[in-house]
Amino acid sequence: MDALTGILAVLGALLVVLAGVGVLRFRDLYSRMHAATKATTLGFALVALAAALAVDAGRGKILLATVFIFVTGPASAHFIGRAAYRAEGIDVRLDGPDDLGDLLDGAAGSPGE
Amino acid sequence: MIALALVLLLVAGACYLVRLVVGPSLADRIVALDGLVVVIVAAVFVDAVRDDSPRFLDITLVVAMVGFTGATAAARFVERRGG
């Protein structure tokens, strides 16, 4: 283990901690998801890079797990966001124009639907 | 350095755990669990560096798959039942 591995691991862990603090302190669901998905992705990438540099025998598994998390992370965030939008009683605090709401209203109001 | 990274990941896991307990909505708890999965995988990576062995790397694959499946299923549950 050399210095570069340690620096990368600590930087990545710092970003993951920042994401955790954001999830803890932000005040509505979409802000928390913003912290949890974006900061975690870069932090996790740095930690995975450090591990791939240091552990010779496990590079395949590290790459596989990293790619899997990179592919599924946005997908599950999308599912949670859509579910929270449609469910009643969740504070999502929408700022600005609500394009999805207009789209859903238009689809419900148009004839033939 | 590696010990510091593990402690930082522990702090992050504690933040997600508090959000998991506090809520307030079911969707917040799903987000916290989803983040906790990433923290666990990162901690196993760092532990592999500390140990200099790939012994526990299989865990990361299983945890990542179960985490995605669980988050997706719970999101469907929220969409149908409300959070």
N, CA and C atoms of all chains as a GROMACS GRO file, in nm:
protein
  588
    1MET      N    1   0.086  -0.120   0.000
    1MET     CA    2   0.000   0.000   0.000
    1MET      C    3   0.088   0.124   0.000
    2ASP      N    4   0.071   0.207  -0.099
    2ASP     CA    5   0.153   0.327  -0.106
    2ASP      C    6   0.071   0.450  -0.069
    3ALA      N    7   0.137   0.565  -0.079
    3ALA     CA    8   0.072   0.688  -0.034
    3ALA      C    9  -0.048   0.724  -0.121
    4LEU      N   10  -0.036   0.699  -0.252
    4LEU     CA   11  -0.146   0.735  -0.343
    4LEU      C   12  -0.274   0.662  -0.305
    5THR      N   13  -0.262   0.534  -0.270
    5THR     CA   14  -0.380   0.458  -0.229
    5THR      C   15  -0.445   0.520  -0.106
    6GLY      N   16  -0.361   0.555  -0.007
    6GLY     CA   17  -0.417   0.614   0.114
    6GLY      C   18  -0.486   0.746   0.088
    7ILE      N   19  -0.424   0.830   0.003
    7ILE     CA   20  -0.483   0.962  -0.026
    7ILE      C   21  -0.616   0.945  -0.099
    8LEU      N   22  -0.619   0.855  -0.197
    8LEU     CA   23  -0.744   0.832  -0.271
    8LEU      C   24  -0.853   0.779  -0.179
    9ALA      N   25  -0.816   0.685  -0.092
    9ALA     CA   26  -0.917   0.627  -0.002
    9ALA      C   27  -0.972   0.732   0.094
   10VAL      N   28  -0.883   0.816   0.148
   10VAL     CA   29  -0.930   0.918   0.243
   10VAL      C   30  -1.016   1.023   0.172
   11LEU      N   31  -0.976   1.064   0.050
   11LEU     CA   32  -1.057   1.161  -0.025
   11LEU      C   33  -1.195   1.105  -0.055
   12GLY      N   34  -1.199   0.979  -0.100
   12GLY     CA   35  -1.328   0.917  -0.129
   12GLY      C   36  -1.414   0.905  -0.005
   13ALA      N   37  -1.352   0.864   0.107
   13ALA     CA   38  -1.429   0.851   0.231
   13ALA      C   39  -1.480   0.987   0.277
   14LEU      N   40  -1.400   1.094   0.256
   14LEU     CA   41  -1.445   1.230   0.291
   14LEU      C   42  -1.570   1.267   0.212
   15LEU      N   43  -1.571   1.235   0.081
   15LEU     CA   44  -1.689   1.268   0.000
   15LEU      C   45  -1.811   1.188   0.046
   16VAL      N   46  -1.788   1.061   0.083
   16VAL     CA   47  -1.900   0.980   0.133
   16VAL      C   48  -1.954   1.039   0.264
   17VAL      N   49  -1.862   1.089   0.349
   17VAL     CA   50  -1.907   1.153   0.473
   17VAL      C   51  -1.988   1.278   0.443
   18LEU      N   52  -1.943   1.358   0.345
   18LEU     CA   53  -2.018   1.478   0.306
   18LEU      C   54  -2.158   1.440   0.261
   19ALA      N   55  -2.169   1.331   0.184
   19ALA     CA   56  -2.301   1.286   0.141
   19ALA      C   57  -2.385   1.246   0.262
   20GLY      N   58  -2.324   1.179   0.359
   20GLY     CA   59  -2.397   1.139   0.478
   20GLY      C   60  -2.447   1.260   0.556
   21VAL      N   61  -2.361   1.362   0.570
   21VAL     CA   62  -2.403   1.484   0.640
   21VAL      C   63  -2.518   1.551   0.565
   22GLY      N   64  -2.510   1.551   0.431
   22GLY     CA   65  -2.618   1.609   0.353
   22GLY      C   66  -2.748   1.535   0.373
   23VAL      N   67  -2.742   1.402   0.373
   23VAL     CA   68  -2.864   1.323   0.395
   23VAL      C   69  -2.920   1.350   0.534
   24LEU      N   70  -2.830   1.373   0.630
   24LEU     CA   71  -2.876   1.397   0.767
   24LEU      C   72  -2.938   1.534   0.783
   25ARG      N   73  -2.885   1.636   0.715
   25ARG     CA   74  -2.923   1.773   0.748
   25ARG      C   75  -3.017   1.839   0.648
   26PHE      N   76  -3.021   1.795   0.522
   26PHE     CA   77  -3.113   1.859   0.428
   26PHE      C   78  -3.256   1.831   0.470
   27ARG      N   79  -3.349   1.920   0.426
   27ARG     CA   80  -3.479   1.918   0.491
   27ARG      C   81  -3.591   1.860   0.408
   28ASP      N   82  -3.566   1.814   0.286
   28ASP     CA   83  -3.673   1.745   0.215
   28ASP      C   84  -3.612   1.633   0.131
   29LEU      N   85  -3.700   1.546   0.081
   29LEU     CA   86  -3.653   1.420   0.021
   29LEU      C   87  -3.564   1.441  -0.100
   30TYR      N   88  -3.604   1.533  -0.191
   30TYR     CA   89  -3.525   1.547  -0.314
   30TYR      C   90  -3.387   1.607  -0.286
   31SER      N   91  -3.378   1.697  -0.188
   31SER     CA   92  -3.246   1.750  -0.152
   31SER      C   93  -3.159   1.638  -0.095
   32ARG      N   94  -3.219   1.553  -0.012
   32ARG     CA   95  -3.142   1.442   0.045
   32ARG      C   96  -3.095   1.346  -0.063
   33MET      N   97  -3.182   1.319  -0.162
   33MET     CA   98  -3.141   1.231  -0.271
   33MET      C   99  -3.030   1.294  -0.353
   34HIS      N  100  -3.036   1.427  -0.370
   34HIS     CA  101  -2.932   1.501  -0.442
   34HIS      C  102  -2.796   1.478  -0.375
   35ALA      N  103  -2.793   1.490  -0.240
   35ALA     CA  104  -2.667   1.466  -0.168
   35ALA      C  105  -2.627   1.319  -0.178
   36ALA      N  106  -2.723   1.230  -0.158
   36ALA     CA  107  -2.688   1.088  -0.147
   36ALA      C  108  -2.640   1.030  -0.278
   37THR      N  109  -2.694   1.075  -0.392
   37THR     CA  110  -2.656   1.013  -0.518
   37THR      C  111  -2.528   1.075  -0.576
   38LYS      N  112  -2.519   1.208  -0.578
   38LYS     CA  113  -2.407   1.270  -0.651
   38LYS      C  114  -2.276   1.258  -0.577
   39ALA      N  115  -2.273   1.302  -0.450
   39ALA     CA  116  -2.146   1.301  -0.376
   39ALA      C  117  -2.098   1.158  -0.354
   40THR      N  118  -2.193   1.067  -0.329
   40THR     CA  119  -2.155   0.928  -0.305
   40THR      C  120  -2.090   0.867  -0.427
   41THR      N  121  -2.137   0.902  -0.547
   41THR     CA  122  -2.083   0.840  -0.668
   41THR      C  123  -1.935   0.870  -0.684
   42LEU      N  124  -1.897   0.999  -0.670
   42LEU     CA  125  -1.755   1.034  -0.685
   42LEU      C  126  -1.672   0.974  -0.572
   43GLY      N  127  -1.723   0.982  -0.449
   43GLY     CA  128  -1.649   0.926  -0.336
   43GLY      C  129  -1.627   0.777  -0.351
   44PHE      N  130  -1.733   0.707  -0.393
   44PHE     CA  131  -1.719   0.563  -0.412
   44PHE      C  132  -1.621   0.531  -0.525
   45ALA      N  133  -1.622   0.612  -0.630
   45ALA     CA  134  -1.528   0.589  -0.741
   45ALA      C  135  -1.384   0.602  -0.692
   46LEU      N  136  -1.356   0.703  -0.608
   46LEU     CA  137  -1.220   0.720  -0.557
   46LEU      C  138  -1.178   0.602  -0.469
   47VAL      N  139  -1.270   0.557  -0.381
   47VAL     CA  140  -1.236   0.443  -0.294
   47VAL      C  141  -1.211   0.318  -0.378
   48ALA      N  142  -1.296   0.298  -0.481
   48ALA     CA  143  -1.278   0.179  -0.566
   48ALA      C  144  -1.147   0.186  -0.643
   49LEU      N  145  -1.110   0.308  -0.687
   49LEU     CA  146  -0.982   0.324  -0.757
   49LEU      C  147  -0.865   0.290  -0.664
   50ALA      N  148  -0.874   0.338  -0.539
   50ALA     CA  149  -0.769   0.306  -0.443
   50ALA      C  150  -0.757   0.156  -0.421
   51ALA      N  151  -0.873   0.089  -0.408
   51ALA     CA  152  -0.870  -0.056  -0.385
   51ALA      C  153  -0.815  -0.129  -0.507
   52ALA      N  154  -0.855  -0.084  -0.628
   52ALA     CA  155  -0.807  -0.151  -0.749
   52ALA      C  156  -0.657  -0.133  -0.766
   53LEU      N  157  -0.602  -0.019  -0.720
   53LEU     CA  158  -0.458   0.001  -0.727
   53LEU      C  159  -0.384  -0.088  -0.628
   54ALA      N  160  -0.444  -0.111  -0.512
   54ALA     CA  161  -0.370  -0.176  -0.404
   54ALA      C  162  -0.386  -0.327  -0.403
   55VAL      N  163  -0.507  -0.377  -0.432
   55VAL     CA  164  -0.532  -0.521  -0.420
   55VAL      C  165  -0.516  -0.586  -0.556
   56ASP      N  166  -0.407  -0.658  -0.576
   56ASP     CA  167  -0.377  -0.713  -0.708
   56ASP      C  168  -0.474  -0.823  -0.748
   57ALA      N  169  -0.510  -0.911  -0.652
   57ALA     CA  170  -0.585  -1.031  -0.687
   57ALA      C  171  -0.734  -1.005  -0.708
   58GLY      N  172  -0.785  -0.888  -0.665
   58GLY     CA  173  -0.929  -0.869  -0.666
   58GLY      C  174  -0.979  -0.764  -0.762
   59ARG      N  175  -0.899  -0.729  -0.865
   59ARG     CA  176  -0.939  -0.618  -0.952
   59ARG      C  177  -1.068  -0.646  -1.026
   60GLY      N  178  -1.088  -0.771  -1.069
   60GLY     CA  179  -1.209  -0.806  -1.144
   60GLY      C  180  -1.334  -0.784  -1.062
   61LYS      N  181  -1.330  -0.833  -0.938
   61LYS     CA  182  -1.448  -0.818  -0.852
   61LYS      C  183  -1.473  -0.672  -0.818
   62ILE      N  184  -1.366  -0.596  -0.792
   62ILE     CA  185  -1.383  -0.454  -0.760
   62ILE      C  186  -1.446  -0.382  -0.878
   63LEU      N  187  -1.396  -0.411  -1.000
   63LEU     CA  188  -1.452  -0.345  -1.119
   63LEU      C  189  -1.598  -0.383  -1.138
   64LEU      N  190  -1.629  -0.512  -1.117
   64LEU     CA  191  -1.766  -0.560  -1.135
   64LEU      C  192  -1.862  -0.490  -1.037
   65ALA      N  193  -1.824  -0.487  -0.909
   65ALA     CA  194  -1.910  -0.423  -0.809
   65ALA      C  195  -1.925  -0.274  -0.837
   66THR      N  196  -1.815  -0.208  -0.881
   66THR     CA  197  -1.822  -0.064  -0.909
   66THR      C  198  -1.916  -0.035  -1.026
   67VAL      N  199  -1.899  -0.112  -1.134
   67VAL     CA  200  -1.987  -0.091  -1.250
   67VAL      C  201  -2.132  -0.117  -1.213
   68PHE      N  202  -2.155  -0.221  -1.132
   68PHE     CA  203  -2.292  -0.252  -1.091
   68PHE      C  204  -2.353  -0.137  -1.012
   69ILE      N  205  -2.277  -0.082  -0.916
   69ILE     CA  206  -2.331   0.028  -0.836
   69ILE      C  207  -2.350   0.152  -0.922
   70PHE      N  208  -2.259   0.175  -1.019
   70PHE     CA  209  -2.273   0.292  -1.107
   70PHE      C  210  -2.397   0.280  -1.195
   71VAL      N  211  -2.431   0.158  -1.237
   71VAL     CA  212  -2.547   0.141  -1.324
   71VAL      C  213  -2.676   0.146  -1.243
   72THR      N  214  -2.677   0.079  -1.126
   72THR     CA  215  -2.802   0.069  -1.052
   72THR      C  216  -2.831   0.190  -0.965
   73GLY      N  217  -2.730   0.268  -0.928
   73GLY     CA  218  -2.754   0.382  -0.840
   73GLY      C  219  -2.852   0.483  -0.898
   74PRO      N  220  -2.827   0.536  -1.019
   74PRO     CA  221  -2.923   0.630  -1.080
   74PRO      C  222  -3.059   0.566  -1.103
   75ALA      N  223  -3.061   0.436  -1.138
   75ALA     CA  224  -3.190   0.370  -1.164
   75ALA      C  225  -3.276   0.365  -1.038
   76SER      N  226  -3.216   0.322  -0.926
   76SER     CA  227  -3.296   0.314  -0.804
   76SER      C  228  -3.333   0.452  -0.755
   77ALA      N  229  -3.245   0.553  -0.774
   77ALA     CA  230  -3.280   0.690  -0.736
   77ALA      C  231  -3.399   0.739  -0.818
   78HIS      N  232  -3.400   0.704  -0.947
   78HIS     CA  233  -3.512   0.742  -1.032
   78HIS      C  234  -3.642   0.677  -0.983
   79PHE      N  235  -3.636   0.548  -0.947
   79PHE     CA  236  -3.756   0.480  -0.899
   79PHE      C  237  -3.808   0.545  -0.771
   80ILE      N  238  -3.715   0.576  -0.678
   80ILE     CA  239  -3.757   0.634  -0.550
   80ILE      C  240  -3.817   0.773  -0.574
   81GLY      N  241  -3.754   0.852  -0.663
   81GLY     CA  242  -3.805   0.985  -0.690
   81GLY      C  243  -3.944   0.981  -0.752
   82ARG      N  244  -3.965   0.890  -0.847
   82ARG     CA  245  -4.096   0.880  -0.910
   82ARG      C  246  -4.201   0.833  -0.810
   83ALA      N  247  -4.164   0.735  -0.726
   83ALA     CA  248  -4.259   0.684  -0.626
   83ALA      C  249  -4.296   0.794  -0.527
   84ALA      N  250  -4.196   0.874  -0.484
   84ALA     CA  251  -4.224   0.979  -0.387
   84ALA      C  252  -4.310   1.088  -0.448
   85TYR      N  253  -4.291   1.115  -0.579
   85TYR     CA  254  -4.374   1.216  -0.646
   85TYR      C  255  -4.519   1.171  -0.650
   86ARG      N  256  -4.540   1.043  -0.678
   86ARG     CA  257  -4.677   0.995  -0.694
   86ARG      C  258  -4.745   0.966  -0.561
   87ALA      N  259  -4.667   0.930  -0.458
   87ALA     CA  260  -4.729   0.900  -0.329
   87ALA      C  261  -4.775   1.029  -0.263
   88GLU      N  262  -4.877   1.018  -0.180
   88GLU     CA  263  -4.928   1.135  -0.109
   88GLU      C  264  -4.851   1.153   0.022
   89GLY      N  265  -4.841   1.280   0.063
   89GLY     CA  266  -4.793   1.306   0.198
   89GLY      C  267  -4.644   1.299   0.219
   90ILE      N  268  -4.563   1.304   0.109
   90ILE     CA  269  -4.418   1.311   0.124
   90ILE      C  270  -4.375   1.452   0.088
   91ASP      N  271  -4.294   1.514   0.176
   91ASP     CA  272  -4.250   1.652   0.153
   91ASP      C  273  -4.138   1.650   0.051
   92VAL      N  274  -4.170   1.686  -0.076
   92VAL     CA  275  -4.065   1.692  -0.177
   92VAL      C  276  -4.030   1.834  -0.215
   93ARG      N  277  -4.105   1.933  -0.166
   93ARG     CA  278  -4.072   2.076  -0.180
   93ARG      C  279  -4.024   2.109  -0.322
   94LEU      N  280  -4.116   2.104  -0.417
   94LEU     CA  281  -4.080   2.135  -0.555
   94LEU      C  282  -4.065   2.285  -0.571
   95ASP      N  283  -3.948   2.330  -0.616
   95ASP     CA  284  -3.926   2.471  -0.650
   95ASP      C  285  -3.938   2.486  -0.801
   96GLY      N  286  -3.991   2.602  -0.843
   96GLY     CA  287  -3.995   2.629  -0.986
   96GLY      C  288  -4.103   2.551  -1.056
   97PRO      N  289  -4.097   2.547  -1.190
   97PRO     CA  290  -4.202   2.483  -1.267
   97PRO      C  291  -4.205   2.331  -1.245
   98ASP      N  292  -4.326   2.276  -1.243
   98ASP     CA  293  -4.345   2.133  -1.221
   98ASP      C  294  -4.385   2.069  -1.354
   99ASP      N  295  -4.285   2.037  -1.436
   99ASP     CA  296  -4.312   1.988  -1.572
   99ASP      C  297  -4.382   1.854  -1.569
  100LEU      N  298  -4.341   1.765  -1.478
  100LEU     CA  299  -4.404   1.633  -1.474
  100LEU      C  300  -4.551   1.644  -1.435
  101GLY      N  301  -4.581   1.737  -1.340
  101GLY     CA  302  -4.720   1.756  -1.301
  101GLY      C  303  -4.805   1.805  -1.418
  102ASP      N  304  -4.752   1.903  -1.495
  102ASP     CA  305  -4.824   1.951  -1.612
  102ASP      C  306  -4.848   1.838  -1.712
  103LEU      N  307  -4.744   1.757  -1.730
  103LEU     CA  308  -4.753   1.646  -1.825
  103LEU      C  309  -4.861   1.547  -1.782
  104LEU      N  310  -4.862   1.513  -1.652
  104LEU     CA  311  -4.960   1.417  -1.602
  104LEU      C  312  -5.101   1.475  -1.610
  105ASP      N  313  -5.114   1.607  -1.575
  105ASP     CA  314  -5.246   1.670  -1.584
  105ASP      C  315  -5.295   1.671  -1.728
  106GLY      N  316  -5.204   1.707  -1.822
  106GLY     CA  317  -5.243   1.710  -1.963
  106GLY      C  318  -5.287   1.574  -2.013
  107ALA      N  319  -5.216   1.469  -1.970
  107ALA     CA  320  -5.251   1.334  -2.014
  107ALA      C  321  -5.386   1.292  -1.957
  108ALA      N  322  -5.414   1.333  -1.832
  108ALA     CA  323  -5.541   1.294  -1.771
  108ALA      C  324  -5.657   1.370  -1.834
  109GLY      N  325  -5.630   1.499  -1.878
  109GLY     CA  326  -5.739   1.580  -1.926
  109GLY      C  327  -5.769   1.564  -2.074
  110SER      N  328  -5.674   1.505  -2.149
  110SER     CA  329  -5.696   1.498  -2.293
  110SER      C  330  -5.797   1.388  -2.327
  111PRO      N  331  -5.876   1.407  -2.433
  111PRO     CA  332  -5.974   1.306  -2.470
  111PRO      C  333  -5.908   1.181  -2.524
  112GLY      N  334  -5.970   1.068  -2.502
  112GLY     CA  335  -5.919   0.943  -2.553
  112GLY      C  336  -5.823   0.874  -2.459
  113GLU      N  337  -5.796   0.936  -2.343
  113GLU     CA  338  -5.705   0.870  -2.250
  113GLU      C  339  -5.779   0.773  -2.159
  114MET      N  340  -0.353   0.624   0.732
  114MET     CA  341  -0.441   0.674   0.626
  114MET      C  342  -0.561   0.583   0.606
  115ILE      N  343  -0.532   0.451   0.598
  115ILE     CA  344  -0.641   0.356   0.575
  115ILE      C  345  -0.734   0.352   0.696
  116ALA      N  346  -0.676   0.358   0.816
  116ALA     CA  347  -0.761   0.360   0.936
  116ALA      C  348  -0.848   0.485   0.937
  117LEU      N  349  -0.791   0.599   0.894
  117LEU     CA  350  -0.870   0.723   0.888
  117LEU      C  351  -0.986   0.709   0.791
  118ALA      N  352  -0.960   0.645   0.676
  118ALA     CA  353  -1.069   0.624   0.579
  118ALA      C  354  -1.179   0.537   0.637
  119LEU      N  355  -1.141   0.435   0.714
  119LEU     CA  356  -1.241   0.349   0.775
  119LEU      C  357  -1.324   0.426   0.878
  120VAL      N  358  -1.258   0.512   0.957
  120VAL     CA  359  -1.332   0.591   1.056
  120VAL      C  360  -1.428   0.686   0.987
  121LEU      N  361  -1.382   0.749   0.877
  121LEU     CA  362  -1.470   0.840   0.802
  121LEU      C  363  -1.592   0.766   0.749
  122LEU      N  364  -1.570   0.646   0.697
  122LEU     CA  365  -1.684   0.568   0.647
  122LEU      C  366  -1.778   0.530   0.761
  123LEU      N  367  -1.723   0.507   0.879
  123LEU     CA  368  -1.807   0.478   0.995
  123LEU      C  369  -1.896   0.597   1.028
  124VAL      N  370  -1.837   0.718   1.022
  124VAL     CA  371  -1.916   0.840   1.048
  124VAL      C  372  -2.028   0.852   0.945
  125ALA      N  373  -1.994   0.828   0.818
  125ALA     CA  374  -2.097   0.836   0.714
  125ALA      C  375  -2.209   0.735   0.739
  126GLY      N  376  -2.170   0.612   0.778
  126GLY     CA  377  -2.271   0.511   0.809
  126GLY      C  378  -2.359   0.553   0.924
  127ALA      N  379  -2.301   0.621   1.026
  127ALA     CA  380  -2.381   0.668   1.139
  127ALA      C  381  -2.482   0.772   1.094
  128CYS      N  382  -2.440   0.864   1.003
  128CYS     CA  383  -2.534   0.965   0.950
  128CYS      C  384  -2.652   0.897   0.882
  129TYR      N  385  -2.622   0.799   0.794
  129TYR     CA  386  -2.730   0.730   0.722
  129TYR      C  387  -2.820   0.654   0.820
  130LEU      N  388  -2.760   0.595   0.926
  130LEU     CA  389  -2.841   0.521   1.023
  130LEU      C  390  -2.938   0.613   1.096
  131VAL      N  391  -2.889   0.735   1.133
  131VAL     CA  392  -2.978   0.830   1.201
  131VAL      C  393  -3.094   0.866   1.109
  132ARG      N  394  -3.064   0.892   0.979
  132ARG     CA  395  -3.172   0.925   0.885
  132ARG      C  396  -3.266   0.806   0.868
  133LEU      N  397  -3.212   0.686   0.874
  133LEU     CA  398  -3.295   0.565   0.862
  133LEU      C  399  -3.393   0.554   0.978
  134VAL      N  400  -3.348   0.590   1.100
  134VAL     CA  401  -3.436   0.579   1.217
  134VAL      C  402  -3.534   0.695   1.220
  135VAL      N  403  -3.485   0.817   1.188
  135VAL     CA  404  -3.569   0.937   1.203
  135VAL      C  405  -3.678   0.944   1.096
  136GLY      N  406  -3.647   0.901   0.978
  136GLY     CA  407  -3.744   0.910   0.869
  136GLY      C  408  -3.743   1.045   0.801
  137PRO      N  409  -3.852   1.121   0.798
  137PRO     CA  410  -3.984   1.089   0.851
  137PRO      C  411  -4.067   1.000   0.758
  138SER      N  412  -4.041   1.002   0.627
  138SER     CA  413  -4.126   0.922   0.538
  138SER      C  414  -4.054   0.794   0.500
  139LEU      N  415  -4.130   0.700   0.446
  139LEU     CA  416  -4.071   0.572   0.405
  139LEU      C  417  -3.967   0.592   0.294
  140ALA      N  418  -3.993   0.691   0.206
  140ALA     CA  419  -3.898   0.716   0.097
  140ALA      C  420  -3.763   0.763   0.151
  141ASP      N  421  -3.766   0.844   0.260
  141ASP     CA  422  -3.639   0.886   0.322
  141ASP      C  423  -3.562   0.766   0.374
  142ARG      N  424  -3.636   0.670   0.430
  142ARG     CA  425  -3.568   0.552   0.483
  142ARG      C  426  -3.507   0.469   0.370
  143ILE      N  427  -3.577   0.463   0.254
  143ILE     CA  428  -3.520   0.388   0.141
  143ILE      C  429  -3.392   0.455   0.092
  144VAL      N  430  -3.394   0.590   0.084
  144VAL     CA  431  -3.274   0.662   0.041
  144VAL      C  432  -3.158   0.634   0.137
  145ALA      N  433  -3.189   0.633   0.268
  145ALA     CA  434  -3.084   0.608   0.367
  145ALA      C  435  -3.029   0.466   0.352
  146LEU      N  436  -3.116   0.368   0.332
  146LEU     CA  437  -3.069   0.230   0.315
  146LEU      C  438  -2.984   0.216   0.190
  147ASP      N  439  -3.027   0.284   0.082
  147ASP     CA  440  -2.953   0.279  -0.043
  147ASP      C  441  -2.812   0.336  -0.024
  148GLY      N  442  -2.803   0.448   0.049
  148GLY     CA  443  -2.672   0.506   0.077
  148GLY      C  444  -2.588   0.417   0.165
  149LEU      N  445  -2.654   0.350   0.261
  149LEU     CA  446  -2.582   0.261   0.352
  149LEU      C  447  -2.518   0.145   0.276
  150VAL      N  448  -2.585   0.098   0.170
  150VAL     CA  449  -2.528  -0.010   0.089
  150VAL      C  450  -2.396   0.035   0.028
  151VAL      N  451  -2.394   0.158  -0.026
  151VAL     CA  452  -2.271   0.209  -0.087
  151VAL      C  453  -2.161   0.222   0.019
  152VAL      N  454  -2.198   0.268   0.139
  152VAL     CA  455  -2.099   0.282   0.246
  152VAL      C  456  -2.041   0.145   0.283
  153ILE      N  457  -2.128   0.043   0.289
  153ILE     CA  458  -2.080  -0.091   0.325
  153ILE      C  459  -1.982  -0.142   0.220
  154VAL      N  460  -2.018  -0.125   0.092
  154VAL     CA  461  -1.930  -0.173  -0.015
  154VAL      C  462  -1.796  -0.100  -0.011
  155ALA      N  463  -1.800   0.033   0.010
  155ALA     CA  464  -1.676   0.110   0.018
  155ALA      C  465  -1.592   0.064   0.137
  156ALA      N  466  -1.657   0.034   0.250
  156ALA     CA  467  -1.582  -0.011   0.368
  156ALA      C  468  -1.516  -0.146   0.343
  157VAL      N  469  -1.585  -0.234   0.270
  157VAL     CA  470  -1.523  -0.364   0.239
  157VAL      C  471  -1.404  -0.344   0.146
  158PHE      N  472  -1.415  -0.250   0.051
  158PHE     CA  473  -1.301  -0.217  -0.036
  158PHE      C  474  -1.182  -0.171   0.047
  159VAL      N  475  -1.206  -0.076   0.138
  159VAL     CA  476  -1.096  -0.023   0.220
  159VAL      C  477  -1.038  -0.132   0.309
  160ASP      N  478  -1.125  -0.220   0.358
  160ASP     CA  479  -1.075  -0.330   0.441
  160ASP      C  480  -0.988  -0.425   0.358
  161ALA      N  481  -1.024  -0.444   0.231
  161ALA     CA  482  -0.941  -0.527   0.144
  161ALA      C  483  -0.804  -0.463   0.125
  162VAL      N  484  -0.799  -0.329   0.114
  162VAL     CA  485  -0.669  -0.261   0.104
  162VAL      C  486  -0.590  -0.280   0.233
  163ARG      N  487  -0.658  -0.264   0.347
  163ARG     CA  488  -0.589  -0.276   0.477
  163ARG      C  489  -0.533  -0.417   0.495
  164ASP      N  490  -0.612  -0.516   0.455
  164ASP     CA  491  -0.575  -0.655   0.470
  164ASP      C  492  -0.482  -0.702   0.358
  165ASP      N  493  -0.482  -0.628   0.247
  165ASP     CA  494  -0.409  -0.664   0.126
  165ASP      C  495  -0.447  -0.804   0.077
  166SER      N  496  -0.578  -0.835   0.084
  166SER     CA  497  -0.626  -0.964   0.035
  166SER      C  498  -0.767  -0.947  -0.019
  167PRO      N  499  -0.804  -1.024  -0.124
  167PRO     CA  500  -0.939  -1.010  -0.182
  167PRO      C  501  -1.043  -1.100  -0.116
  168ARG      N  502  -1.021  -1.140   0.009
  168ARG     CA  503  -1.106  -1.240   0.074
  168ARG      C  504  -1.254  -1.201   0.074
  169PHE      N  505  -1.284  -1.077   0.113
  169PHE     CA  506  -1.423  -1.039   0.136
  169PHE      C  507  -1.486  -0.965   0.019
  170LEU      N  508  -1.419  -0.964  -0.097
  170LEU     CA  509  -1.473  -0.884  -0.207
  170LEU      C  510  -1.601  -0.943  -0.266
  171ASP      N  511  -1.623  -1.074  -0.246
  171ASP     CA  512  -1.749  -1.134  -0.294
  171ASP      C  513  -1.870  -1.068  -0.227
  172ILE      N  514  -1.849  -1.028  -0.100
  172ILE     CA  515  -1.959  -0.965  -0.026
  172ILE      C  516  -2.010  -0.842  -0.100
  173THR      N  517  -1.917  -0.765  -0.161
  173THR     CA  518  -1.959  -0.640  -0.225
  173THR      C  519  -2.058  -0.667  -0.337
  174LEU      N  520  -2.033  -0.773  -0.416
  174LEU     CA  521  -2.125  -0.804  -0.526
  174LEU      C  522  -2.264  -0.836  -0.472
  175VAL      N  523  -2.270  -0.922  -0.369
  175VAL     CA  524  -2.399  -0.964  -0.316
  175VAL      C  525  -2.472  -0.844  -0.254
  176VAL      N  526  -2.400  -0.764  -0.174
  176VAL     CA  527  -2.464  -0.651  -0.107
  176VAL      C  528  -2.516  -0.550  -0.210
  177ALA      N  529  -2.438  -0.527  -0.317
  177ALA     CA  530  -2.482  -0.431  -0.418
  177ALA      C  531  -2.609  -0.481  -0.488
  178MET      N  532  -2.612  -0.611  -0.520
  178MET     CA  533  -2.732  -0.664  -0.589
  178MET      C  534  -2.854  -0.661  -0.499
  179VAL      N  535  -2.839  -0.708  -0.374
  179VAL     CA  536  -2.953  -0.711  -0.282
  179VAL      C  537  -3.000  -0.568  -0.252
  180GLY      N  538  -2.904  -0.475  -0.241
  180GLY     CA  539  -2.942  -0.335  -0.215
  180GLY      C  540  -3.026  -0.277  -0.326
  181PHE      N  541  -2.985  -0.301  -0.452
  181PHE     CA  542  -3.062  -0.247  -0.564
  181PHE      C  543  -3.201  -0.310  -0.571
  182THR      N  544  -3.206  -0.443  -0.555
  182THR     CA  545  -3.335  -0.512  -0.560
  182THR      C  546  -3.428  -0.463  -0.450
  183GLY      N  547  -3.372  -0.450  -0.328
  183GLY     CA  548  -3.455  -0.405  -0.216
  183GLY      C  549  -3.505  -0.263  -0.235
  184ALA      N  550  -3.417  -0.173  -0.282
  184ALA     CA  551  -3.459  -0.034  -0.301
  184ALA      C  552  -3.568  -0.025  -0.408
  185THR      N  553  -3.552  -0.101  -0.517
  185THR     CA  554  -3.652  -0.096  -0.623
  185THR      C  555  -3.786  -0.152  -0.575
  186ALA      N  556  -3.781  -0.265  -0.503
  186ALA     CA  557  -3.906  -0.323  -0.453
  186ALA      C  558  -3.974  -0.228  -0.354
  187ALA      N  559  -3.896  -0.166  -0.266
  187ALA     CA  560  -3.954  -0.074  -0.169
  187ALA      C  561  -4.011   0.049  -0.237
  188ALA      N  562  -3.945   0.094  -0.347
  188ALA     CA  563  -3.999   0.209  -0.420
  188ALA      C  564  -4.134   0.175  -0.482
  189ARG      N  565  -4.147   0.053  -0.537
  189ARG     CA  566  -4.278   0.010  -0.589
  189ARG      C  567  -4.382   0.010  -0.480
  190PHE      N  568  -4.341  -0.034  -0.360
  190PHE     CA  569  -4.431  -0.039  -0.246
  190PHE      C  570  -4.479   0.102  -0.209
  191VAL      N  571  -4.385   0.198  -0.205
  191VAL     CA  572  -4.422   0.336  -0.174
  191VAL      C  573  -4.517   0.390  -0.279
  192GLU      N  574  -4.490   0.358  -0.407
  192GLU     CA  575  -4.572   0.412  -0.516
  192GLU      C  576  -4.717   0.363  -0.503
  193ARG      N  577  -4.734   0.239  -0.458
  193ARG     CA  578  -4.869   0.185  -0.449
  193ARG      C  579  -4.938   0.224  -0.320
  194ARG      N  580  -4.867   0.218  -0.210
  194ARG     CA  581  -4.931   0.235  -0.080
  194ARG      C  582  -4.921   0.378  -0.029
  195GLY      N  583  -4.821   0.454  -0.075
  195GLY     CA  584  -4.797   0.587  -0.023
  195GLY      C  585  -4.698   0.582   0.090
  196GLY      N  586  -4.624   0.696   0.107
  196GLY     CA  587  -4.513   0.692   0.201
  196GLY      C  588  -4.540   0.757   0.333
   0.00000   0.00000   0.00000
